[in-house]
């Protein structure tokens, strides 16, 4: 069977847009069974499996046992998870920023840092209803609409995060992780130490580590979508690394492999929907 990839994206309902960037529907068939890496990202992991369960055989925290998930949820992370697949994968990924953790789950994203759970463990009604609703729909538009309904019903807008940390997070994302931390704190009117304490307590990562994850994610996306004549050194410079060796070190720590090795081993990924669509 020929390997094929179908990827469809959609914007969430306006009431959800402040903390969900988009929905990504994916269907991948005909690949050889194997493993792929769930990599650190500026989004929390929030995926509804439509086909087989999401089977995490190596968690980001090695102390956590492997698990299979119908609707998987985890916080930010600074290490890869290893996910087994049979060659077929289908589901809807919800690009949830950590700004939405309190709104949907009533807790800061830090409580799910480096932890993977079934969504129903965090919010039983949402986890069960979302999975059931998505499974019941025959196509992507109706699946996305089901996500809108379930997530809108679960959202508690009175739990929106305060303006200081919201602005700090969005500034790091907007600058691709290159915003210096001390000026960021000064703009808010906080000391660097105070920003670091508040930011880490909310998101699980310090501003410096969050910036590093965001910068890494940008580089990873560029690696999969940039023409081959653009060198890794050029990508490193564009993303704010000192040099290619700096990028290679971050990849080794955050992805577990060098950039060239990751590109060689990785199947099209829901984390890179544009690249997956192009390769399909």
Number of C-alpha atoms within 10 A of each C-alpha: 7 6 13 16 22 16 22 15 18 14 15 22 17 10 13 19 13 14 19 22 16 18 22 22 26 23 17 21 17 14 18 13 11 14 19 19 21 21 22 26 26 25 21 24 25 21 27 26 22 23 13 15 19 22 18 23 15 19 20 23 16 10 9 12 11 16 17 16 18 23 25 25 23 22 27 27 28 20 22 22 25 19 19 18 18 14 15 17 21 22 25 26 21 23 22 25 23 26 24 25 25 19 22 22 19 15 15 20 24 19 16 21 20 22 17 25 19 20 24 18 14 17 14 13 13 21 22 17 17 24 23 16 17 23 17 13 15 9 11 20 14 14 22 24 17 21 24 20 15 19 22 18 11 17 20 15 14 8 15 18 18 9 10 16 18 14 15 20 22 14 16 23 19 12 15 21 27 18 18 13 20 14 13 20 20 12 13 15 12 15 15 16 12 12 23 19 14 15 21 18 15 22 24 23 22 17 26 16 15 25 24 24 26 23 25 27 23 20 24 23 15 19 21 17 15 13 9 9 7 11 12 21 17 13 20 23 15 15 23 19 21 12 16 16 13 15 24 20 15 20 21 15 13 21 22 17 17 16 19 12 10 18 14 8 13 12 19 22 19 23 21 17 20 18 19 21 17 13 15 14
